Amino acid sequence: MVMHFNAKASTYEAHATPQRRFAEALAAFAPFESGERVTELGAGTGFLTRALLAQGAVVDASDGSPAMVEIGKLSAPSATWTIHDGFGEIFPCHNLASNGLLQWAPDPGNILRRWHASIHQGGRLLLGVPCEPGFCELRALAGEGPIHWRDEAMWIAMIRRAGFKVRGSAVLEHPEIYPSSVDFLRTLHYSGVTGEPHFNAGTLRALLRDYTRLYGNPDGSVRATWAWLLVDAAA
């Protein structure tokens, strides 16, 4: 799967308001103690990193995008930053945190098992992933897109099969309003989440018209449902 996070690193934060909101909610959902060491995978430009640092956690942040890491170093300089593929080898850690990464894995269950094996006994996994009914409007018109969408029960079952003990979970659902259907898709594009284009110009124009007709407001704005699963689990 080819995504564009590295190419869109400079525009990511300006177009990722929901992701920032969910990262902050994830940190608040199951806070770490001051001084606890946390390994963060898929840290991006540092939304979750900054929220964890504000709790007093000691954060080792990493991302597979060199450009994202460079921005992260500036936005959260008190974290230790490295370029690292969150789906690659994971070194032993005390606690692991990840937000908005696992859904991109071809086999999330396998990644979860590897993560579980890397966490010391008594450590925690703090996980955030998009879930059903996220982007239900766009998916009704354009199909599933680059990821396989799962509901809360499916994710929780997968996490448990990997060996984790789920201590708590919650789904946050928020209808985001965009000035137009064009602005909505442009926001996804500039945050790097759209993958390889699979629409020709005519199909895209039809999609924009249908989205506005079905999910638009009288002022031309449109809604898009974001949904995020928050999970606190023990290794």
GIMOFEN-V763960 format. One record per run of one state. SS is the DSSP state (hx for helix, st for strand, lp for the rest). FROM is the first residue (numbers start at 1). TO is the last residue. If there is no record, write none. Layout:
ss: <SS & SS>
from: <FROM & FROM>
to: <TO & TO>
This chain:
ss: <lp & hx & lp & hx & lp & st & lp & hx & lp & st & lp & hx & lp & st & lp & st & lp & st & lp & hx & lp & hx & st & lp & st & lp & hx & lp & hx & lp & st & lp & hx & lp & hx & st & lp & st & lp>
from: <1 & 9 & 16 & 17 & 30 & 37 & 42 & 47 & 55 & 58 & 64 & 66 & 76 & 80 & 84 & 93 & 94 & 96 & 100 & 102 & 105 & 108 & 119 & 120 & 124 & 131 & 136 & 143 & 152 & 162 & 165 & 179 & 181 & 191 & 201 & 216 & 217 & 222 & 235>
to: <8 & 15 & 16 & 29 & 36 & 41 & 46 & 54 & 57 & 63 & 65 & 75 & 79 & 83 & 92 & 93 & 95 & 99 & 101 & 104 & 107 & 118 & 119 & 123 & 130 & 135 & 142 & 151 & 161 & 164 & 178 & 180 & 190 & 200 & 215 & 216 & 221 & 234 & 235>
